[in-house]
Amino acid sequence: MRPRRTTVLLTAGLVTLLGTPAVAAAGTPADLYVNSTIACSDTGPGSKAVPFCRLSSAAKIVKPGQTVRMQARAHSAESLVIDRSGEPGKPITFVVETTSPLFPKAFLDGDLTVTGASHVRISGLGVAGTTRISRSTDIELNAITGLRRDADALVVADASKDVRVTRSQLGAVRIEGGAERTVFSRNLAFGRPRPALTVADAPGTVITNNTVYGACVTPLSISGGSSGSAVFNNVIYAEPSADCPAAGLRKGINVSASATVGTRADYNLIAGDPAVTLVAYKWAGASYKKPAEFAAATGQGAHDIFRATSTGVGFNVAGSPTIDSADATAPGALVPDFSGLPALDDQRVPNTGKNGGYLDRGAVETSIGVTTVK
């Protein structure tokens, strides 16, 4: 048995999230409140005793360093545009008042748009429409739920920079239009029937420790001017689905020739289904069925895993190859995980992660049967 170890510290490539909020300027309240479940007023003052009824009312007046707190279980029947900016060290923060790390407890019935803004943090919100980040910098989306099926659930575009999307459940995601240095980490992404995750003309995109469910088309594709991107520690399912016109050929990861420059991929797991003919990779126009072929031809994916079936692969499945096998130093590697769990070392499983590490692949740390928390 290996000796006990201290809590894992992912110092390389760690994404800093939702740090201690800065104190608002003297005379400015640190918090504004939104709560439609009690007597409220959209004319103010936005205090805990007399909160705003709608998020948009708070969004129009929030200042750098302030936090807008939305009551759990509330709905805001509107679309929301955030176009105000925080300052370095004094972000504007929108957060749902909930103790659950898994699911949002407040919902926006329309679209969420962040445009022309910087230094904004949004956490714990459900969005019925599309979330779009446009011409914005230093934006964090954490624990967002957006499972729209008839259109993209999330779009990061229009030369936005340093957008971080973490611990969220999302339908189809597009990162495009000159967006730079987007980090997508510890998310569940669902592509039924649309592509789960599409990156186009978005240099420096980091896709790490996500669980991606794809059907009908390639779950993860990177194209155009998306050089210098990174794809690490993901679990990618190429599944059959009743949403697809027919079963047939699927590709797990597709990276176009123009996007391969400086782009790296490793420690991913790609799983298929007996009803699907799966090509694990298409890289610069060439197809590779297995990681060994891919690694020999490209120098990428030396630690990738391929499974022709998804049986036994999922999180919280004892013996899953995702357990203790990721690269904890990968760009964008993040703990706690999607569920709020720290990295867990399953003492029954060899630590096959980089440098003997025990971070799991995918969005969720497998906890079944694990008694040692590190």
C-alpha positions in Angstrom: 0.0 0.0 0.0 1.3 3.4 -0.9 1.8 6.0 1.9 -0.8 8.6 2.4 -0.3 11.8 0.6 -1.4 15.4 1.1 -4.1 17.1 -0.8 -3.1 17.3 -4.5 -1.9 20.7 -5.6 -2.2 21.3 -9.3 0.3 24.1 -9.6 1.0 23.8 -13.3 -1.7 25.1 -15.5 -4.1 25.6 -12.6 -7.0 27.9 -13.4 -7.7 30.3 -10.5 -11.5 30.5 -9.9 -13.8 32.8 -8.0 -11.2 34.2 -5.6 -12.1 36.2 -2.5 -14.3 39.1 -3.6 -12.7 42.5 -3.3 -14.2 44.9 -0.9 -16.3 47.5 -2.6 -15.3 51.1 -2.3 -16.3 53.0 0.8 -19.9 54.0 0.8 -20.8 51.3 -1.7 -22.6 48.1 -0.4 -20.6 45.0 -1.1 -23.7 43.0 -2.1 -26.9 43.6 -4.1 -29.8 41.1 -3.8 -32.3 39.7 -6.3 -35.2 37.7 -4.9 -38.5 37.4 -6.7 -39.9 35.1 -4.0 -40.6 37.9 -1.5 -41.7 41.6 -1.7 -39.2 43.1 -4.1 -38.7 46.3 -6.1 -36.9 46.9 -9.4 -36.5 50.5 -8.4 -34.2 49.6 -5.6 -32.4 49.6 -3.3 -31.4 46.0 -3.9 -30.8 45.3 -0.2 -31.5 42.0 1.4 -34.7 43.5 3.0 -35.9 45.1 -0.3 -34.2 43.1 -3.1 -34.6 43.6 -6.8 -37.1 41.4 -8.6 -35.0 40.8 -11.7 -31.4 40.3 -12.4 -31.4 42.9 -15.1 -32.2 45.6 -12.5 -29.1 44.8 -10.6 -27.0 44.4 -13.7 -27.7 48.0 -14.7 -26.1 49.5 -11.6 -23.6 46.9 -10.2 -20.2 48.4 -9.7 -16.6 47.0 -9.6 -16.1 44.9 -6.4 -19.8 44.2 -5.9 -21.6 40.9 -5.8 -25.1 40.3 -7.1 -26.7 37.5 -5.0 -29.7 35.8 -6.5 -32.1 33.8 -4.3 -32.2 30.0 -4.9 -35.3 28.6 -6.6 -36.1 31.9 -8.2 -36.7 32.6 -11.9 -35.9 35.7 -13.8 -38.4 35.8 -16.7 -36.2 37.8 -19.1 -33.0 37.8 -21.2 -30.0 39.4 -19.4 -27.3 41.6 -21.0 -24.2 42.3 -18.9 -22.2 45.1 -20.4 -20.7 46.7 -17.3 -17.1 45.9 -16.3 -15.3 45.3 -13.1 -11.6 46.1 -12.5 -8.5 44.0 -12.0 -8.9 42.6 -8.5 -12.4 44.0 -8.2 -14.6 41.9 -10.5 -18.4 42.2 -10.9 -19.8 38.9 -9.6 -23.2 37.3 -10.1 -23.8 34.3 -7.8 -26.8 32.1 -6.8 -27.3 31.7 -3.1 -27.1 27.9 -2.8 -25.2 25.3 -0.9 -25.3 22.8 -3.8 -22.1 22.5 -5.9 -23.9 20.5 -8.6 -27.0 22.3 -9.9 -28.1 25.8 -10.2 -31.0 26.9 -8.0 -32.0 29.9 -10.0 -32.9 30.2 -13.6 -32.9 32.8 -16.4 -35.8 32.1 -18.8 -34.2 33.8 -21.8 -30.6 34.4 -23.2 -27.6 35.5 -21.2 -25.3 37.9 -23.1 -22.0 39.3 -21.9 -20.8 42.0 -24.3 -18.1 44.5 -24.2 -17.4 43.7 -20.6 -14.4 42.7 -18.5 -13.6 41.2 -15.1 -17.0 39.5 -14.6 -17.8 36.3 -12.7 -21.1 34.4 -13.0 -21.8 31.3 -10.9 -24.7 28.9 -10.4 -27.1 30.1 -13.0 -29.4 28.1 -15.2 -30.0 29.6 -18.7 -32.9 28.4 -20.8 -31.7 30.2 -23.9 -28.1 30.8 -25.3 -25.2 32.2 -23.3 -23.0 34.3 -25.5 -19.7 36.0 -24.6 -18.9 38.8 -27.1 -16.0 41.3 -27.2 -15.3 40.6 -23.6 -12.2 39.8 -21.5 -11.5 38.0 -18.2 -15.0 36.3 -17.9 -15.6 33.3 -15.6 -18.7 31.1 -16.0 -18.9 28.5 -13.2 -21.6 25.9 -12.5 -23.8 27.1 -15.4 -26.6 24.9 -16.7 -27.6 25.4 -20.3 -29.0 22.4 -22.2 -30.7 24.1 -25.1 -31.2 21.6 -27.9 -32.5 23.7 -30.8 -29.5 26.0 -30.9 -26.1 26.4 -29.3 -26.2 26.6 -25.5 -22.9 28.5 -25.3 -21.0 30.7 -27.8 -17.7 32.4 -27.0 -16.9 34.7 -29.9 -16.1 38.1 -31.3 -12.4 38.2 -30.2 -13.2 37.6 -26.5 -10.1 36.9 -24.5 -9.4 34.8 -21.3 -12.9 33.3 -20.9 -13.0 30.4 -18.4 -15.9 28.0 -18.4 -15.9 25.4 -15.6 -18.0 22.8 -13.8 -21.0 23.5 -16.1 -23.6 21.3 -17.8 -24.0 22.5 -21.4 -25.5 21.5 -24.7 -23.7 22.4 -27.9 -20.7 24.7 -27.3 -19.0 26.9 -29.9 -15.7 28.8 -29.4 -15.0 30.9 -32.5 -14.5 34.3 -34.1 -11.0 35.0 -32.9 -11.7 34.2 -29.3 -8.3 33.7 -27.6 -7.1 31.6 -24.6 -10.6 30.2 -23.7 -10.4 27.6 -21.0 -13.0 24.8 -20.9 -12.5 22.6 -17.9 -14.4 20.1 -15.7 -17.6 20.4 -17.8 -20.3 18.0 -19.0 -21.0 18.7 -22.7 -23.9 17.1 -24.6 -24.0 17.0 -28.4 -27.4 15.5 -29.3 -27.9 16.0 -32.2 -25.5 19.0 -32.6 -21.7 18.8 -32.2 -20.9 18.9 -28.5 -17.8 21.1 -28.8 -16.7 23.1 -31.8 -13.6 25.3 -31.9 -13.0 27.4 -35.0 -10.5 30.3 -35.4 -9.9 30.4 -31.7 -6.2 30.2 -30.9 -4.9 29.0 -27.5 -8.1 27.2 -26.6 -7.7 24.8 -23.6 -10.0 21.8 -23.4 -9.2 19.8 -20.2 -10.9 17.3 -18.0 -14.3 17.4 -19.6 -16.8 14.6 -20.3 -18.2 15.0 -23.8 -21.2 13.1 -25.1 -21.4 13.2 -28.9 -23.9 11.6 -31.3 -24.5 11.9 -35.0 -21.3 14.0 -35.7 -17.8 14.4 -34.3 -18.1 15.3 -30.6 -15.0 17.5 -30.5 -13.6 19.4 -33.5 -10.9 22.1 -33.8 -10.4 24.0 -37.0 -9.3 27.2 -38.7 -6.8 29.5 -37.0 -7.0 27.6 -33.7 -3.3 27.0 -33.3 -1.6 26.5 -29.9 -4.7 24.7 -28.4 -4.6 21.9 -25.9 -6.8 18.8 -25.4 -6.0 16.8 -22.3 -7.7 14.5 -19.8 -11.1 14.4 -21.6 -13.5 11.5 -21.8 -15.2 11.5 -25.2 -18.2 9.3 -26.0 -19.1 8.8 -29.6 -22.6 7.3 -29.1 -25.5 6.2 -31.2 -28.7 8.1 -30.7 -32.3 8.1 -31.8 -31.6 11.8 -32.7 -29.3 10.7 -35.5 -30.6 9.9 -39.0 -28.7 6.6 -39.0 -25.8 4.8 -37.2 -22.5 5.0 -39.0 -19.0 6.4 -39.0 -18.0 8.6 -36.1 -14.8 10.5 -35.3 -13.8 11.1 -31.7 -11.5 14.1 -32.1 -11.0 16.1 -35.4 -8.3 18.7 -35.7 -7.8 20.3 -39.1 -4.4 20.9 -40.6 -4.5 24.6 -40.0 -5.2 24.1 -36.3 -2.5 21.5 -35.6 0.3 24.0 -35.3 1.4 24.1 -31.7 -1.7 22.1 -30.7 -1.2 19.2 -28.2 -3.4 16.3 -27.2 -2.8 13.6 -24.6 -4.3 11.6 -21.7 -7.8 11.5 -23.4 -10.1 8.6 -23.4 -12.3 7.9 -26.4 -15.1 5.4 -26.2 -17.5 4.2 -28.8 -20.4 1.8 -29.1 -20.9 -1.5 -31.1 -23.5 0.3 -33.2 -21.0 3.0 -34.2 -18.0 2.7 -36.5 -15.5 4.8 -34.6 -12.4 6.4 -35.9 -10.7 7.8 -32.8 -8.9 10.7 -34.5 -8.8 12.8 -37.7 -5.7 14.9 -37.5 -4.6 17.2 -40.4 -6.9 15.2 -42.7 -5.6 11.7 -41.9 -7.7 9.2 -39.9 -6.4 7.0 -37.1 -8.4 4.3 -35.6 -6.3 3.7 -32.5 -4.0 5.8 -30.2 -0.9 3.8 -31.1 -1.4 4.7 -34.8 -2.0 8.3 -33.9 1.0 8.6 -31.6 3.3 7.0 -34.1 2.3 9.4 -36.9 1.9 12.6 -35.0 3.7 12.3 -31.7 0.4 13.1 -29.9 -1.8 11.0 -27.7 0.9 8.7 -26.3 -1.2 8.2 -23.2 -4.6 8.2 -24.8 -7.0 5.2 -24.3 -9.4 3.8 -26.8 -12.4 1.7 -26.0 -14.8 0.2 -28.6 -17.5 0.3 -26.0 -18.5 2.7 -23.3 -19.3 -0.2 -20.9 -17.1 0.1 -17.7 -15.8 3.5 -18.7 -18.1 6.0 -16.9 -17.4 7.9 -13.7 -18.3 6.2 -10.5 -17.7 2.8 -12.2 -15.3 0.7 -10.2 -12.3 -0.2 -12.3 -12.9 2.5 -15.0 -9.7 3.3 -16.9 -10.4 7.0 -16.1 -9.4 6.5 -12.5 -6.0 7.9 -11.4 -4.7 8.1 -14.9 -4.7 11.8 -16.0 -2.1 14.5 -16.3 -2.4 16.8 -13.2 0.0 19.2 -14.8 -2.0 19.7 -18.0 -3.0 23.3 -18.9 -6.4 24.1 -17.3 -6.3 21.1 -14.9 -8.7 22.0 -12.1 -9.7 20.7 -8.6 -12.3 20.5 -7.1 -14.0 18.6 -9.8 -17.5 19.1 -11.4 -19.2 17.8 -8.2 -17.0 19.7 -5.8 -14.8 16.7 -4.9 -11.1 16.9 -4.4 -8.7 14.6 -6.3 -9.3 11.1 -4.9 -6.7 8.3 -4.8 -8.2 4.9 -5.3 -5.7 2.7 -3.4 -6.7 -0.4 -5.3 -5.7 1.1 -8.7 -2.1 1.9 -9.8 -1.4 5.6 -10.2 -0.8 5.8 -14.0 -1.2 9.6 -14.3 1.7 11.7 -15.3 4.5 11.5 -12.8 2.6 9.0 -10.8 -0.4 11.3 -10.2 -3.9 10.3 -9.4 -6.1 12.9 -11.0 -9.0 11.2 -12.9 -9.8 11.8 -16.6 -13.1 13.5 -17.3 -15.2 16.0 -15.4 -15.9 13.9 -12.3 -13.6 12.2 -9.8 -14.7 8.6 -9.3 -15.7 8.2 -5.7 -17.3 4.7 -5.6 -15.4 2.5 -3.1 -12.7 5.2 -2.5 -12.0 5.6 1.2 -8.8 7.7 1.0 -9.4 11.3 0.3 -6.2 13.2 -0.6 
